[in-house]
């Protein structure tokens, strides 16, 4: 049994590192071993862990000593939301079933708890807002991302500016795969012409085509949101917004009228998903 398992693992390992799959013809792993430490090695993957730890530490320091003071100077405060009043039934529905109950479920909860529908809607809106990060946290995170990606972009431009393949992409494929660890481009056409296709060529270019399709879809969605923002003068919805939009409240208020008629008294106690003290006092 053990021999069969070892044999199966050996076959899997041999297939995983097959030279005929990963490398062009007349090239072997042994050819790459004698090229010096400037070439990629499997052990180089271990450097990912200290690098990730270092970047994470830099991020914590950046958000604490740079981003947060900038946010406070701009008037963004670390406001703490009041916790919603505990309710075991609603909490169970929120965690295990839905965070935004439909009309039928609202009616059932209203009968079960003997609560007004509007009050249940306010509870769920308040509970959703409670899980969202405050504006200060989102500002610090966004400032870190902007700074990090800007630095990486500038570094990439400076690095590629001095590289010959930045000006002539055919340089990427001369003497392949004996180049240093660099950024490679033109994988579909120029690589076919210079080194020809091989099994992993189809594999990697298939992944790149899938990624390109995803980029097109993402670009379409971003352009659609930008167009709506230009037409309406504002972004219609942000899933990470600090509080839910007034348009959502209007929609819920409209649904509430269909469910329980006019509830002006209870509606006055629910603003942006936060229930007033007088509202809870009714209980």
BELWO-V525889 format. One record per pair of residues at least 12 apart in sequence whose C-alpha atoms are under 7 Angstrom apart, sorted by the first residue. I is the first residue (numbers start at 1). J is the second residue. Records with the same first field share a line. If there is no record, write none. Layout:
I->J, J
This chain:
21->198, 199, 200
22->199, 200
24->198
38->180
39->180, 181
40->181
59->144
63->140, 144
67->140, 143
68->140
71->136, 139
76->136
77->136
78->134, 136
79->134
81->130
83->130
84->126, 127
99->124
100->124
117->256, 260
118->256, 266, 267
119->266
122->270, 273, 275
125->273
126->273, 274
129->243
132->240, 242
134->242
135->242
169->185, 186
170->190
172->184, 185
173->191, 194
187->205
188->205
243->272
244->272
